[in-house]
Amino acid sequence: MMRLDKFLTENEIGSRSQVKEYIKKGMVKVNGVICRQAEFKVDETKDEVMYSDKIIKYKPYLYYMLNKPQGVVTATKDNVDKTVMDLLAVDRKKDLFPVGRLDKDTEGLLLITNDGELGHTLLSPKKHVFKRYYVQCGKEISESDRIALEQGVDIGDEKNTLPAKAVITGSNELELEICEGRFHQVKRMLQAVDNNVTFLKRITFGSLVLDKDLRPGEFRELTDEEVELLRKDIG
Ligand code: URA
């Protein structure tokens, strides 16, 4: 159950003060009856709420893709740095969390949702969801380094990295697709072949592809098709 004005705000009908005005003016109906009380409690799963004679369907889960810029941290709160959540200009932020983590100096695709089950399953080491990164390096990447990155390298953990895909796209750049999410994994993989990362950007996460129209710092909601594809990724 939630207040009617909150329900309308969270469904992006307007700001809290705007929706209160709409309610006062009689523009909002609950189960076919005009309701003029902002504090009226609606059951978002059962009640039919209409604004201006259009049904407002409550979405329990929200999914956003953010093109994370450099300089912000992947956290919900931070005492020092700006967080990815500060960039997400939406009314309904409660329970939203970033799925996985990109380093402060990494750019690119970050999924943010309140769907805990989907989010946590996508990160499960058992699911082997692929993530593709565009990597610029300090030095040229040789063919033998490329093969080593694909086959698995020793990054100082108990086990070598799992098989990956590596495509050289320029003299000092490659696209690396990995199915794990170890701490600083890409940077440590490049270190393992005596190289270093100078720029890192994530371009895919499972079936999800970073929208080319999103500039760093911008975000958009996922389409229903994109959410479906992510569900398929985890089987
Ligand atoms: N690997 C890294 O080293 N850093 C990231 O932000 C993501 C993957």
Boltz pocket constraint, residues with backbone or C-beta under 6 A from the ligand:
constraints:
  - pocket:
      binder: B
      contacts: [[A, 101], [A, 102], [A, 103], [A, 104], [A, 106], [A, 182], [A, 183], [A, 184], [A, 185], [A, 186], [A, 187], [A, 188], [A, 200]]
      max_distance: 6.0
